[in-house]
């Protein structure tokens, strides 16, 4: 059976795990805590590929026909 690399699939947006410094800067910039971010499960296939762990913040870059690119952030949680 042929495996699909979901990181390269056209329907899967780019996911990047932020460094500790980037994570702190993001939280300070928006004046928020980790609990206020949308969540993504540690069992999500893309998080497993990226070796993400609980508490990591993931930057998700989606293509948009009207805005070009849209950036979202999610915190990795146990699930």
N, C-alpha and C positions, 0 to 999 in steps of 0.2 A: 504494500500500500504506500502511495506517495504522500509524504508529509508536506503541509503547507507552512511556509514561514509567515506567520501572521504579522510580524514586524514590517514586512514589505507589501502586505496586501493593501490594495488601494482604498478599501473601506475602513482600515484601521488608522486612526490619526497617530502622529508622532508622539511618543511618550518619553519623557526625560525625568530621571530622578534628580531632584535638586540636592546640592551640597548643603551641609549644615549652615554655612554662611548665607547661601542663597535663600534657604528656608527662613532663617531669622530675618533677613532683609524683607522678604515678602510679608511676613507677619507684621513687622514694624510699619511697612509702607501703608498697609491697609488697616492697621490698628485692630487686628483680629487674633484669635487663638486657633490652635489646631482643631478644636472642637467645632469651630464655626465654618470650616471648609467642607465642601462636599466630600463624600467618602468613596473609596474603591477597595474592594476586598483583596487581601493578600493572596487569595486563591485565584484571582483573575489571571487568565493565561498570560497576558502581557506583563503583569507584575512578576509572575514567576520567571518569565524569560529574562527580565531585567534584574532578577535577584533582589527584588524589593522586600523590605521588611516593615513590620508594623511601626507606624510613626513617620515613615518617609513621606515626603510631599512630592507628588508627580505633576510635572508641567505637561499639559496636553495641548498640542497645536493642531487645530482642525482647519481644513481648507473651507472657505466660504465663497460662494459665487458672488455675493454682494460686498463683503468686507475684505476679501483676500484671505486673511488668516485671522483666526480667533484663538486666544490663549485661555485655557482653563487650568485650574489647579485642584487637585484632590489629595486627601490624606489617606494613606494605606491603613486599613483596620483589619483586625482579626475577624474571621467569618466562618 
